[in-house]
Amino acid sequence: MPTIKVRCPECDARVVREVRAFRKETEVTLTCPKCDLEFTEVVGPAAAKSKTPLIAGGALLGGALVAVAVVLATSGGKDKGKEAAKADPPAKAAPRPQPRPNPAPVAHPNPDPPDPVAVPEPSPGPQPAVPPDPPAAGGEDDVFVRAATFKPVGPLPELPPLPPTDRRPVLTLDPGGHTAFVKHAFFTPDGERVITIGDDKAVRFWSIATGESLVTVPLPAGPDVEGVPQGAALSPDGKHLAIGVFPMNRGKTGLPIYVLSTETGGYEQVVGGSREVQTALDYSPDGKRLAVGCGDGTLQVLEVATGKAAFEVRAHRDSIVGVRFNPKSPVVATVGRESVVAVWSLADRTKPVAVIDLTGKKPHTLDWASDGKTLAVGGVSGEVYLYDAAGAPIKTLPAIMERGGPMQINQMRFLPGDKQLIYGGIAYSGWVGVIDVATGDRPVTVKEHSNTVRAVACNADGSLAVTSGGEAHETIVWKTSDGTVVRKFAGASRGLWAVGWGRDGKSVAWGSVNGAGPDGLAALDSSLRLDELTAGPRPDPAAYQRHVRGDGGLSVTVNDFFSFTVTENGKPLYRHTAAPAGNRIYSVSIVPGKGIVVGASFAMYLIDARTGAELRRFHGDNGLTTAVAPAPDGRHFVTGSSDQIVRVWSPDQSEPLLSVFGVNREWIAWTPRGYYACSPHGERLIGWQLNNGIDRAPSVHPAVRFRASLYQPDVLKYLVPAGNLQLALALAAKFDRQAVAATGLADVLPPAVALAAPAAATDKVVVKATATGTAKNPITAVRLLVDGRPYEGAAGLKRFDPAQVKAEATWNVTLPPGAHTLTAQAESAVSKGVSSPVAVTFQGKPQLPNLYVLAVGVSDYPGDMKLNYAASDAALLTGALRDKSRPVFGTIEVKVVTDRDATRSGILEGLDWLKGKMTAKDVGVFSFSGHGARDPRTGTFYLVPVDVTDDFARTCVSGDEFKSRLENMPGRLVAVLDACHSGAASGTPEPKGGRPQKPKPAAGRADNLVRDLVTDDYGVVVMCSSLGMEYSLESPATKAGFFTLGLVEGLSGKADFNKDGVVYMHELDTYATLRVAQLSSGRQNPTTGRPPTIRSFPISKP
């Protein structure tokens, strides 16, 4: 009797059932023994021949594209098959139980994800193959086994001492948006951009039209709160942005106010003269003065040009939280944390014009009407208090109540005309809206923010408002007339609320949903295998240990937000209360044999389990430690924080052993010294900031610039098993033959680079780069980047032999008419530095770029390597580009290479054709749909052509050759890789029988092809059909691969989220990601890497 063997689509458990033989395809209902989910499968002759065998005896297919039957939303009945390919994008309708729910979708600029149709119900056809389980623990290759039995020969590597924390490079995170509270938001004068200022010590400029984060300006920063922005103000003409920050070195080196240009984001000046931390700022109506509210309650009015104080008075007993110039008279209003509002005439320092005591109301914000006659005050009470210029009350506008409590007002501004106010705050979720000043009515309410709103502003005519706040620190632009959301800006990451350690000791997991389940714990949604340094599957809660509140006779009972009680065998030992008063405890766990870890508002520390005495303070968590879980053996523990970082600690070390930052399925892990490992696009997620003094913009170097010396996955995989870096280095040297120098960030800092070029040109221009290295790490090469691509490819690289401490390079550059961005990259043996960008405009009438497309698709592989739709995918994609992209390009030319023509020589001839067509103004697209493979003997990755043999080097296209071909092409390039594991591009087992076997998942490191292409060395946008350890799926219902279908639908207009008639590359990426995840029920998750120097550009205009 045949047997069905499949995976449960909900919990991924194996489901095995014997069935009778069927002469035709028959739907069989199965029940998961683990989660009781009922779902259907098809058995019968056709099913047995499918590329995912369901009958016992057939092995799971490891091919690049796995056939999947999917039921798409259709009109029903007999037309289902005909309508399948026309299905609309996935919708937020109530889904069936979702198989292996995918991580939170990539953040995107549209107000909501595309209105997708309902998630497909379990298919009546064959289900997709799933990657095999991780290898069984305990083998000789197991890094935990190696570490446990390792006996070093000779001394361990010497580690140079780490610099003090205040002299180290500062970690920065970049998930595409802010990673901490957004305190301020403004419109630029042209109304086309939004500026946000966050507690992540960064200023971001956003495009309202495209939703992109255009520029990120770092603020000078140090450890902990040093550099966190406080007050901010926009000048009346909108050209200057003033920002006060928590000072460096606790103010010992000054209390600067930074003034940035809203046009370029560049630093214009530093205004000194502040007495204390600037908790509130406002420009005078003429833009020549700044009102400064200080942390000690002092009010200052500083001359912007000189920093001299024109007015100074102790205005409040506590810090000033709001300050506003009267627009019509020399008067300033302030609100203090002690709940007092004061109005001061700049002609009289002896006493205020008015004092308004709002004790119990907790006012937060205030604003003057444009005529200067009315002052509005709002706060925790939710009411709006209106006063005249002398402080006499006019009226009180009532609060909105929700669930018995008021909607608190954190920020508030008058709209032009003074008849309405816009506000932002919090009740049970984030609230923003419009208040009618005359009646107190709320004609517009917007509930799009997921949590507290802290920033509110409007554009020049008051038609649009911008508000910031929420779990994802989102910023929303909306119409003040009706609340219609115009645009959302947000990164793809969130604070963490859950962590767990795998019960096998070899993985950690985390979750970012702020809410507890029935068990009282927040959910886990992502995981990382510590032994392989690969993203794991969605965590099974039963497989992970969470916080421990009982160990033998010891027990911890949480009393309230501020204390817990420890008992032994039921007898109270002590009550622990976090100090100082008001220090809230967010997490607590016993670490068996080590003590109790406490995560509180102001510190994370370890106490003795029996006495409560503090044993150690831990340093490095810059947020609130919201979750903690010990390893099963008690040697380590893991924490999750509101700063979005997962950290692994040793109880006897004050700094984390390993830190991890993840965004969806991309991740990067690093050590305090800077050694790191990451997923293919993970290097873009973090950087290291170097301060250049308190009066200059700092430099930020993404992790990728340190790859030559600090990308060390073979070291990091031993780090947790070994327990320290010295042993990990020794283990990597012995077992992986990786002789890694013991170093740190301070020893491998990138070279300094400066670029000089004229701002405008009519013909050739001379561009000169000057790079400065060190005697230890001199300059080996300098490269010029034009609009994010290497100028003249390999020929444009200037090499220096011998290497030089100071090197100069020049290029004679001719470019098409229009504006261009130039940067220079300098290399040493250990790192790379990049200059500030220089804008150059070549005179003449700009021409539309041309589009050249080379599409390779291979279905007709030999033997069981055959695929169904790879060749037709190539035709489908090129057809969509030819049809939908014509309005945004001058000329479109397409070359399709499929099946018997897709030999090695055919693919290389196609790349030569593409190079011959491309110029600097053009866009080129290379797509490959077929198998990708990695030769296990050499580790080299290959694109597999139709005439593949066991001699990969002779018959396949190696990653190095592919990179070289793309490097030497001008223009903007997009590589679309729709192969088995294109996201990690890793490979095949040992070739056998004269032909490589079907590609299978590999647990090795992520493929360097994808990693390399998105760097400045190549400047290629890479769109991968799937993440590592995932299959790229195809379906008879769609007659296409899911990824190709998502791209084609997106190009046809479904990716036009902002409804401007144009599809941009980042919109296409977002749509395809959401669409494929929906079609595959989370089994396939595309990923796109875009070099930071490449801006999103139009790709279609359907």
C-alpha positions, 0 to 999 in steps of 0.5 A, a space after each residue: 500500500 503506498 504511503 504519503 509523506 509530507 510536511 504539515 503546512 502549519 507546524 512543519 511536522 512530518 505527516 505520514 499516512 498509508 493510502 490505497 492505490 488510486 487510478 486517477 488523481 484523488 484528493 486525500 484529507 490529512 491531519 497533522 498529529 502535532 497541531 491537528 491541522 487538516 489539509 489536503 494532498 493529491 495522490 494518484 498517477 499524476 501526483 506520483 510523477 510530479 517533481 515533488 514525489 509524495 509516494 514512499 520511495 521517491 526522494 524529495 526533489 532538490 531541483 532549482 524550481 519545485 512544482 507546486 499546485 496553488 489555488 488562486 482566488 478565481 471566479 470559481 467553478 470550471 474557470 479556475 484553471 483559466 483565471 489562475 494566472 490573472 489572480 490579483 495580489 494577495 489580500 489581507 482577508 482572513 486566511 486559512 491557518 497559514 503554513 509556516 508564517 513568513 517573517 514580517 514583510 519588508 517595510 515599504 513606502 505605501 500606506 498598506 501592503 498591496 490589497 492582496 487576495 486571500 492566502 491560498 488554501 492548502 493545495 489539492 496538488 503536490 506541496 513544495 519540497 522543504 529543505 531537509 532538517 539540519 544535520 544531526 548533532 554530535 558528529 565529528 564536524 559538529 563545532 560544539 563537539 570540536 570545542 568540547 574536546 579541543 586541546 590547544 597546542 601551544 599558547 592561544 592567540 594574543 588579543 590586543 586590548 580593546 580601547 575604552 568604550 568612549 574611544 571606540 567606533 560607534 555601532 550604527 544600524 541601518 534597516 532602511 529606517 529609524 531604529 529608535 523613537 522619532 522625536 521630530 519630523 518636518 517638511 522641506 520648503 518644497 514640500 517634496 521631502 520629509 525630515 525625521 530625527 530619531 533617538 538612533 542618533 540619525 537624521 533621515 531625509 525621505 522622498 514623499 513621491 517614492 517613499 525612499 530614504 534618500 539621505 541619512 545624516 549621522 550625528 556625532 555620537 558616543 556610547 549610551 545616550 551621547 549624541 541622542 537628539 533632544 530639541 530641534 527646530 526648522 528655520 522659518 524659510 525651511 532652509 536650516 535645521 537646528 538640532 540639540 543633542 545630549 553632549 559628548 563626554 557629558 558636556 566636557 567638550 561643549 554643548 553644540 547645536 548642529 545646523 544642517 542644510 535641508 537641501 543637502 543634509 550637510 553640516 552648515 555650522 555649530 552654534 555654541 553658547 548653551 548652558 545645559 542640554 538643549 531639550 527644546 528649540 525654536 527659531 525666531 520669526 526672522 530666523 536670526 535667533 534660537 530659543 533654547 529650553 535647557 535641561 536645568 530649566 534655563 531659557 536662553 535666546 541665542 544669536 545664531 550667527 555668534 552663539 551669544 546669549 541675547 536673553 537668559 533666565 531660569 524659567 522653570 524648576 525642572 527641564 523645559 519640554 517645549 518652547 515657542 516664539 510668538 510670531 508677532 511680538 518679542 515674547 517666548 512661551 515655555 512649558 516645564 516638566 513641573 507642569 507650569 507654562 510661562 510666557 516671557 517678554 524678551 525685554 524683561 528678565 525679572 518676571 514672566 508675563 504670565 505663569 500658568 499652573 497646570 499641576 495634574 494636567 502634565 502639559 507636553 506641548 504648546 504653540 502660538 496661533 499665527 496672529 500671536 493672540 492665542 496660545 494652545 497647550 496640550 498634554 497628558 490630560 488630553 485637553 487643549 487649553 487656549 489662552 490669550 497672549 497675557 496668559 488669560 484663559 479663553 477656553 478648554 477643548 475636551 479630551 477624547 476618551 478611549 476605554 475610560 482614559 484620555 487620548 494624551 497629546 504629545 505634540 500639537 501645531 496650529 494649521 495655517 488660518 488658525 482654525 484647526 490644530 493637528 495633534 499626535 499622542 497615545 491612548 491604546 494605540 497611536 492617535 493623530 488628527 485634527 481639532 476644530 479650535 472653535 468647537 473642540 470637534 475632531 473632524 479627522 482622526 487617523 489611527 495608523 500609528 501602532 504606538 505613541 506619536 511624538 512628532 507632528 508638523 504640517 507643510 506650508 499650506 497645511 494640506 498635509 501633516 507628517 506624524 511619527 511614532 509606533 512600534 516600527 518608528 513609522 512616519 506617516 504623511 496624511 491629508 489634513 482634510 480627510 485623513 487619507 494616508 499619502 505615504 508611510 516611511 519605516 524601516 523593516 526592523 522592530 524592537 525585540 520582546 522575546 528571546 529563547 535558547 534552543 534546547 539542543 543548545 545550538 540556536 537562539 530565537 527572538 520575536 518582535 511582537 509586543 504582546 503576550 500569548 496565552 502562555 504569558 510570553 511574547 512570540 518567537 518569530 526568527 532564529 539563528 543556528 549558532 553552529 552553522 551561522 545560518 538563519 533557522 526556520 520559524 521557531 517551534 516554541 517547544 524547542 526553545 527555553 525562555 526565561 527560567 524562574 525556578 532552579 532546584 529549590 530556588 524560585 523567582 516571583 515577580 511582584 510588580 514592575 519594580 520588584 521580585 521575590 526570591 524563595 528557596 524551598 518555599 521560604 523567602 530569601 529576599 525581595 529585590 527592588 531595582 534602584 533608583 526609585 522608578 527603575 522598572 524591571 523588564 526582564 528577569 531570569 535565573 542562570 543556573 549556577 551563575 545567579 539571576 540576570 535582571 534587565 531594568 530601565 537603567 542597567 542590566 546586571 547579575 545578582 547572587 541568587 541567594 543573597 541578592 548582592 550585585 555581582 556584575 554590571 553588563 555594558 553594551 545594551 543601549 535600550 531596554 532589556 526586554 527579554 532574557 533566556 539562559 542556555 541549557 548548560 548555563 554557560 551563556 544567556 541571550 537577551 533581546 532589547 528595545 534597541 533591536 539587537 540580540 546579544 549573547 553573554 557570558 555571565 563572567 564578562 561585562 560585554 556581549 560575546 556575540 551580537 545579532 541584528 536581523 531584518 526579516 531573514 537577513 542578519 549580521 552577527 558581530 563581536 566587540 572587536 568587529 569580526 562578523 558573519 552575515 547573510 548575503 545582504 546582511 553587510 548593509 545592516 550595520 556600520 561603524 561611525 567615527 567621530 571627526 570632532 564635535 564640530 564636523 560630520 562623522 564618518 560612517 563605514 558599513 561593515 562591507 568595507 571591513 570585509 577583507 579583514 573582519 568577515 570571519 564566519 569560520 571564527 564566529 561559528 566557534 565563538 559560542 561553543 568555545 566561550 571566548 574569541 581566543 579559543 574560537 581563533 584557535 579552533 578555526 585555525 585547526 579545523 578550518 585552516 583559517 589563520 585569522 589575525 587577532 585584530 580589532 576595528 581600531 587596527 583596520 580603519 578605512 583610508 581617508 579619501 577626498 574627491 575634487 571635481 568641477 560642479 558643471 561641465 560641457 565636455 571632459 572633466 578631470 576628476 582627482 582623488 586623494 587617499 591617505 592610509 597608514 604606514 601599517 595599512 597603506 593604499 593599494 588601489 583607488 577606484 572612481 564610482 559614477 552614479 554608483 558604478 565603477 568607472 570604466 570597470 577594471 580598466 578604471 581601477 588605479 593600482 599602486 605597487 608598492 602601496 603608498 601611505 598617500 596616493 593620488 589618482 586622476 580620471 578624464 571623465 565624459 558623461 551623458 548630459 544631466 546630473 551625476 554623482 561621483 565618489 572615490 573608493 580607496 583600498 588598503 589590505 584590510 579595509 576600504 574607504 569612500 569619499 563624500 559624494 560630489 555632484 557634477 552636472 554635464 550640460 546638454 539636454 538629458 536623454 532617456 536611457 535605453 533598456 537592454 535585457 538579456 534573459 537566460 532560461 533553462 528548462 531542458 536540463 539533462 535527466 532529472 535536472 529538468 525544470 518546467 517553466 524556467 525557459 518560459 519565465 525568460 520569455 514572460 519577463 522580457 515580454 513584460 519589460 518590452 511591453 510595460 517599460 517603453 514609456 520610461 526608456 528611449 529604446 528597448 532591446 531584448 535577447 532571450 537565450 533558452 534551453 539548447 541555446 543556453 550553453 556556456 558559450 551562449 550565455 557568455 555571448 549574450 553577456 558580450 552582447 549586453 556589454 556592447 549595447 550598454 552606455 553610461 546612461 542606460 539600464 541593463 537587466 540580466 536574468 537567469 532562471 535555472 540551476 545554480 550550483 557550488 562545486 564542493 571541491 573548490 567552493 566556486 559558485 556556477 550558473 549551470 547551463 544546459 550542456 553541464 557536465 561534471 567538469 564545472 570549470 569547463 562547462 559552467 559560468 563561474 561566479 568570478 567570470 560572471 562578476 568580471 563581465 558585469 564589472 566592465 559594463 557601464 550604466 546601471 545593472 540589475 541581475 535577477 537570479 531565479 535559481 534554486 538557492 539564489 539567495 545563498 547560491 550554494 550548492 550541489 553535492 559531489 558530481 556523480 555519474 558524469 553529471 552533477 546531481 540536482 542542487 540541494 540545500 547546503 548549510 555552508 556560508 552564504 554565497 559570495 557572488 551575491 554578496 560581492 555584486 552589491 558592493 561598490 566594486 560592482 554596483 549591481 542591483 541583485 534580485 534573488 528569488 529566494 533566501 538561503 535554504 529555500 526553494 524557488 517554486 513554480 506551479 502549474 496554476 500560474 504556468 510560471 515561477 512564483 518570482 517571475 510572476 511577482 515581477 511581471 505583475 509588479 511591472 504591469 502596475 500592481 507595484 505602483 503603490 503611490 499611484 503615480 503611474 510609474 513603477 520604481 525598482 524599490 516598489 517592484 522589489 516590495 511587491 514581488 517580495 509580498 506576492 511570492 511570500 503569499 503565493 508560497 505561503 511563506 516558503 519562498 522569500 525573495 531578497 534584493 540587494 541594492 548598493 547604497 550608492 544606487 538610487 531607485 529608478 523607474 523600471 516601467 510605466 504601464 
